[in-house]
Amino acid sequence: MVPFVDLDLPSGRVIEWVLRPSSKADSATVAIEATKRPSFSQELYYHFIEWHSRRHEGRQAIWLATTVEIAGNINLDALRTTFRHLVIRHETLRSEFRMNPDPDGTQGLFGLLQCDVLHPDAVVFEETELGVFDRVEPLREALLDRIDKTIDTNKGPVMLMGVVIGEEKSVAYIICDHLVTDGFSCAIKANELGTIYDATVADEPVELPEVGSYLDYTTQEYVDEEKVEPEDPRIELWRGFVRRNGHVFTEFPVELNTKKGEWHPALLDVIQVLDSYEADAFERMCRARSASVVSGLLAVDGIALHEIGGADVLRVVMPIAQRRSSEWQNAVGWFVNIVPLEVPLAGVDKFTEVLAGAHKAFRTALTAADLPVASLFMHLGTQYLPLNSFFNLKPQTHFSYIDYRKLPGAAHVERWNQTMVMGVANTSDARTWYFRTHEGIFMFNDFIDTPRAREVLAAYEAGVRRVLTEVIDLTPVAYSKPEAELAQVPRAAHAESPRKQPAATTAPAGATAARRHIAGRSRVMTTRPGVFTPIFMIKDLGGVGRVKDTPEL
């Protein structure tokens, strides 16, 4: 895991492609194959970005990029064929969004947006030579500038494809607005990009599993929403959460000294919290107590925040992937719902007790994983919609976890060196994602960039690492860490000993200078005006497995 500025790009020639309907050049071509309804999440995001773009300067939208390395000389014709194959295979990648001209039959906000799917025969790729770059840094600047000027949530296009052609290797990339992709989908695109390209170059059939369309998933989502009754247990779970929390969404539990609804430049930071041996030991410890890694990290997260801010309960929303059906396992889209989590912390002085509460909270939350997002606002009140009171919250937070070792393409990372990049320029959030690769477990934070937020973030990250160290260091579950590395492991209090009392809300002195260790290298937490792009390398992930109701970006 490295920041965007450390992405291993070669210097060289850059070529890009933007998807366009060919009817703009040939009126005889019927461009639209079908008009469908986008998902509830897509509608919320689309209107949210439009709303805030009118009220705040700078970029509010989020983009997600996938890159794949191609060794040796690039075959541009094969790459063009690969991009076309991907676009035809996944409807959502050849979709355009527009407002519904006839609002009759809509449900408030939902139903106002329509999705036009371009016919495969009506798709053309507009090719642009971005230039030849002798140095990597100007190349990066040109790429980032191109992304900001091209990707547009509300006007389109929502996808940009390209390749950096170097002497010894090339890097192909697909950049999508969050509107049409999630983190799981980035791994799918990387895997299929490599698979299709290799088969095309070898003049062999492309072997990929059958796949469904995300837009068919969204159709079913509307059917499911109509079946939800006010007394549905999933609604009751959310109703209780909102009553205790005051909102569907959750604020970061430590004061960041910012006003409600304020947007700031984004501060993105990644640290490694456990190496691979420690991650294995942590997992065994959690499972020995009938819990999971997700529950364990939730417990650790709660303890760290409790010690900084003193909150008695960790209340947080968690994104959950919805890919239970086999037809969605390899589909590209935004297959994510949200669930409410409440972890008790007051009066609990042992990690195992917090772990038990976290696991119970997680299992309870999963019972609402398949509740359509729209149902929350239909039954709990439209005052909680992102277009209403959302901007009256202080920095919003969430907790997320994804295991990259289980995603498609994990077996090919040595050859393709796939990466995932997330771009955020401005934010009103303080969000946390945990990721696991074969190298260990990492913590990624997307925070507002203010002096106070930097102090709190440094204390937060240090707290998570310290709690994990205490839990791993003296846990009775043994793990086979190499002897050469054992001497480097710091010793701490026993995992079963009483936890320390909550610290003052001010971060420890010098916290802002804390070093970040990313993939074996030490870095200082930094930001860059205008563009903030951490990268998650889907690298050396081990075996491939199926993921069903799993947390996801």
JOJO-V186180 format. One line per field, one symbol per residue. ss: DSSP state (@ for helix, = for strand, . for the rest). phi: phi as a letter, one per 30 degrees, with the letter a starting at -180 (. if undefined). psi: psi as a letter, one per 20 degrees, with the letter a starting at -180 (. if undefined). A space follows every 50 residues. Layout:
ss = ???
phi = ???
psi = ???
//
This chain:
ss = ..=@@@.....==========@@@.......=====...@@@@@@@@@@@ @@@.........=========....@@@@@@@@@@@@@@.@@@@=====. ......=..=..======.@@@===========..@@@@@@@@@@@@@@@ ........=======...=========@@@..@@@@@@@@@@@@@@@@@@ @............@@@@@@@@@@@@@......@@@@@@@@@@@@@....= =............============@@@@@@@@@@@@@....@@@@@@@@ @@@@@@@@@...=========....@@@.......=========...... @@@@@@@@@@@@@@@@......@@@@@@@@.@@@....@@@@...===== ===@@@...@@@@@@@..=====..==.=========..=========.. @@@@@@@@@@@@@@@@@@@@@@@.........@@@@.............. ..........@@@.====..====........=====............. =..
phi = .bdedcedcddkdbbbbcdbddddcbdddddcdacbcddddddededddd ddddcbdidcdcbbcbbbdbdiddcdddddddddeddddceddccbcadd dbddidciddjdcbbccddedccbcdcbddkccdbddddedddddddddc dbeccidcbbcaacccdcabbdbbcbdeecabdedddddddddddddedd ddhcddcbdebcceddddddddddddddceceedddddddddddcjadcb cddcdchbddidcbedccbbbccbddddddddddddddchbbdedddddd edddddddciddbdcacbdbdcbddddcdbcclcdbcbbcbbcdbdiccb edddeddddddddddddcdcdeeededdcckddcdedcdedcddedbacb bbcddccejddcdddchdbbbccbcbabcbcbbcbbbddkcbccbcbdcb eddddddddddddddddddddddcddddbcdeedcdddddcbdddcdedd deddddddeiddcedccbhiccbcebbbejbbbdbcddbhcidcbdccdc dae
psi = pqrhijpmqqqbpppqpppqpiihhniipohohqprprrggggggghggg ghhiiqqrphqpqpqpqpqoqbpqnhghgghggggghhhohhilqqqrqo inipirmcgpiipqopppphijpqooppohrpphqhghggggghggghig poghirrjqpqapooaghrqoqqppqqihjqagghghgggghgggggghg hilqqpoqqqqrphhhghghghghhiipqhjphhhhghggghghhirgrq qpjppjlqqpjpqrqqopqpqphpahghggggghgghikkarhghghggg gggghhhgijphpopqqpppqnlhqhiihkqpammprqqppoophpjojq ghgggghggggghghhijhjpphhhghhhhpiiiqhieigijqrpqqrpq ppoiijqpihijhhhhlqqpppppgqrkrmqpppqpaiibpqpppoqqnq gghggggghgghgghgghggghgkqioqqmpqhhihiipqqaqqhiqqqq qprqipqqpjhijpqpooliqpqpprrppgponrqoomplibrprqpdmq qq.
//
